[in-house]
Amino acid sequence: MSETILTVDRVTAFYGQIQALRGVSLEVRKGQIVTLLGSNGAGKSTTLKTISGLVRAQSGDVSLAGDSIKSLPAHDIARLGVVHVPEGRCILRGLSVKENLELGAFTVKDAATRRRRIEEVYALFPILAERRHQDASLLSGGQQQMLAMGRGLMHGPRVMLLDEPSMGLAPKLVTEIMRIIKRLNEAGTTILLVEQNARLALRLAHYAYVIENGEICSQGDAATLREDESIVQAYLGVA
């Protein structure tokens, strides 16, 4: 069994007086895709933000390879290799595709490593290579998602947090993005995935958690949860 690379242990988090997470615990093992499912407002994105330091955990702990990162600022968590690709892509307008990618390597001091990684991103996403000098805001939604993922890869992630990568995309592009996520994982990238398309997420993932009202209410092998009638009805639609 592979080692646990990321652990969330009984984490609580608040937005002002509103409690968003209520003792959330989960694990991500090295080399896995783990998916976090739940309805809108259940706490999925907040969980990712708490891991990456954008939201501060009120209690509990978050650890990377056994070392607590709960109290670190977000930029230090990123330096350690926890790379957050947020919902909405957050492409920087006015900068080219290449410049957006280069910003993803802000912690990488070795020029040869930066050049190698950008070529690897271009190989994975040929459309980004074709449009490297174009203003990134002019890309299509699917291309912007590829850019957001490529920017995360520039950092050399130990764990990649992907928040709703298929949001707003046409079905054909959703299939392509999911194919790329699978390819990334097969190449060794560990992924914690929040995805609105639960059926696709469970096909990709090795393990899954379900969150409701800020609490983990179910977990198990993704293949097993696909056959769970309550999960099917709540998140996958009635067959």
C-alpha positions, 0 to 999 in steps of 0.5 A, a space after each residue: 500500500 502506498 504511503 499517505 502523502 496528505 492528511 486532513 484530521 478533524 478540521 473545522 473552519 469558519 467564514 466569520 460566524 458561519 461554520 463551514 467544516 465540522 471535523 473533516 478528516 480525509 487521507 490522500 495516498 501517494 499516486 492516487 486520485 481521491 475525489 471529494 463529492 457533495 452538493 453545492 455549499 457542502 464544504 468541498 471547495 472550503 476543504 481544498 482552501 483549508 488544505 492550501 492555506 487560503 482558509 485558516 483551520 480553526 482546529 484539527 490539523 493538516 499534514 503533508 507527509 507527516 509534517 503539519 502545514 496547518 499554520 503555514 501561510 499559503 505561499 509556504 504551503 505551495 512551496 512544499 508542493 501542495 498546488 491548488 488549481 482553483 475553481 474559475 481558473 484565475 487566469 491572469 488577463 493581460 499576460 500571455 499564455 507563456 507568462 501565466 505558465 512561468 508564474 507557476 514556477 515562481 518558486 523554481 530557481 533553476 532555469 533548466 528545470 523551468 525550461 524542462 517543465 514548460 516543454 512538458 506542459 506544451 507536450 501535454 497541452 499542444 494548444 498552449 504551445 501554439 498560443 504561447 504568445 497570445 493573451 491568456 484571456 482570449 483562450 476558450 474555457 477549455 483552453 483556460 482550464 488546460 492553462 490553469 492545470 499547466 500552471 500548477 504543473 510548472 510548480 512540480 506538485 507533490 499533491 495537486 488540488 483540482 477544484 471543479 475542472 469541468 465547470 462550464 465546459 462542453 461535454 467533449 471538453 469535459 471528456 478531454 480534461 478528464 482524460 488529461 487528469 487520468 494521464 497526469 495521475 498515470 505519470 505519477 501526479 497525486 490528485 485530490 479532485 473536487 468535481 461536479 460530475 460525480 459519475 466521471 469523478 468516480 470513474 477516475 478516482 481510486 478512493 472517494 469521500 462524500 461531504 454534507 453540511 461540512 462533515 464527511 458522511 461516507 467514504 470508500 473505494 470509488 468503484 464501491 461507491 459507484 454501486 451504492 444506491 444512496 450515492 447513485 440517487 443523491 449524486 449520480 442521478 437515478 439510472 
